[in-house]
Each structure stands twice: as structure tokens, then as C-alpha cells.
Amino acid sequence: MLVRSHGDQALLSNFVITPMAFLGGTFFPVDRLPEWARLAVDLIPLTHASRTIRQAFLGQTVDVWRLVLLAIMGLLAFLIAVSLTRKAVD
């Protein structure tokens, strides 16, 4: 509801989604980042999704708490989206 054109969507992608992909541990291990950066990276949902997918793919035990955290983050994002949509309609 906040994006008015395709150009705005590209800006959103360039400044939000792309950095999340790079910082979320998708392309490199976040274990080598400084402690303060690792704390910030743990706030990115893609970090937990990447780790969970990697664990499942490698046959490791999937951390259930990451799945719970992803569900909570998804619920919060959904509630924010509903709120923004209601404001845009009004």
C-alpha cells in the first residue's frame, strides 16, 4: 500500500531486500562478523530462514525455536501490513 509505482518497488528492493539477503547469511557465514553485527543480523528474518533451510538440507536437527521466532516475526509483519492497509483505505 505504500508503494505507488514500479520505481518505488525497485527502491524498496534495492535498499531493503537486497541488503537483507547479503547480511542474512545467505551468501556467507555470519559467524565471522563482529559481535555487534551478529546481534543486528539476528533481527533479520532471512537469517533464521537461511539457517533453518541449511540445517534441513544438511540433515541436521532443525532448531524449533528458529521456526517459532520466524512465525512470530511473520505474525508481526502481517499485523503491520493489515494496519497499513486499513490506514491506506481510510
C-alpha positions as CSV (number, residue, x, y, z in Angstrom):
1,M,0.0,0.0,0.0
2,L,3.0,2.3,0.4
3,V,4.5,1.6,-3.0
4,R,2.9,3.8,-5.7
5,S,4.9,2.7,-8.8
6,H,7.3,0.1,-10.1
7,G,10.1,2.6,-9.5
8,D,9.2,2.7,-5.8
9,Q,9.2,-1.0,-5.7
10,A,12.7,-1.1,-7.2
11,L,13.9,1.3,-4.5
12,L,12.3,-0.9,-1.8
13,S,14.1,-3.9,-3.2
14,N,17.4,-2.2,-3.6
15,F,17.5,-0.7,-0.1
16,V,15.7,-3.3,2.0
17,I,15.5,-6.7,0.4
18,T,19.0,-6.9,-1.2
19,P,20.9,-5.9,2.0
20,M,18.8,-8.4,3.9
21,A,19.9,-11.2,1.5
22,F,23.6,-10.3,1.9
23,L,23.5,-9.7,5.6
24,G,21.2,-12.6,6.4
25,G,23.9,-15.3,5.9
26,T,22.5,-16.4,2.6
27,F,25.8,-16.0,0.7
28,F,28.4,-16.1,3.5
29,P,28.6,-17.3,7.1
30,V,27.7,-14.6,9.7
31,D,29.9,-16.3,12.3
32,R,32.8,-14.2,11.1
33,L,31.0,-10.9,11.7
34,P,31.8,-8.8,14.8
35,E,29.6,-9.5,17.8
36,W,27.6,-6.2,17.4
37,A,26.9,-7.1,13.8
38,R,25.8,-10.6,14.6
39,L,23.3,-9.2,17.1
40,A,21.9,-6.9,14.4
41,V,21.8,-9.7,11.8
42,D,19.8,-11.8,14.2
43,L,16.9,-9.3,13.8
44,I,16.7,-10.1,10.1
45,P,14.1,-12.9,9.5
46,L,16.1,-14.1,6.5
47,T,19.0,-15.0,8.8
48,H,16.8,-17.5,10.6
49,A,15.2,-18.8,7.5
50,S,18.6,-19.4,5.8
51,R,20.0,-21.2,8.9
52,T,16.8,-23.4,9.1
53,I,16.9,-24.3,5.4
54,R,20.6,-25.0,5.6
55,Q,20.1,-27.3,8.7
56,A,17.3,-29.2,7.0
57,F,19.3,-29.6,3.7
58,L,22.4,-30.9,5.5
59,G,20.3,-33.4,7.5
60,Q,21.0,-31.7,10.8
61,T,18.4,-31.2,13.6
62,V,16.3,-28.1,12.8
63,D,16.2,-25.6,15.6
64,V,12.5,-25.4,16.5
65,W,13.0,-22.1,18.3
66,R,14.0,-20.6,15.0
67,L,10.8,-21.7,13.5
68,V,8.8,-20.2,16.4
69,L,10.8,-17.0,16.0
70,L,10.0,-16.9,12.3
71,A,6.3,-17.5,13.0
72,I,6.3,-14.6,15.5
73,M,8.1,-12.3,13.0
74,G,5.7,-13.3,10.3
75,L,2.7,-12.6,12.5
76,L,4.1,-9.2,13.4
77,A,4.7,-8.4,9.8
78,F,1.2,-9.5,8.9
79,L,-0.3,-7.3,11.7
80,I,1.7,-4.3,10.5
81,A,0.6,-4.9,6.9
82,V,-3.1,-5.1,7.9
83,S,-2.7,-1.9,9.9
84,L,-1.1,-0.1,7.0
85,T,-3.7,-1.4,4.6
86,R,-6.5,-0.2,6.8
87,K,-4.9,3.3,7.0
88,A,-4.5,3.4,3.2
89,V,-8.1,2.5,2.7
90,D,-9.4,5.2,5.1
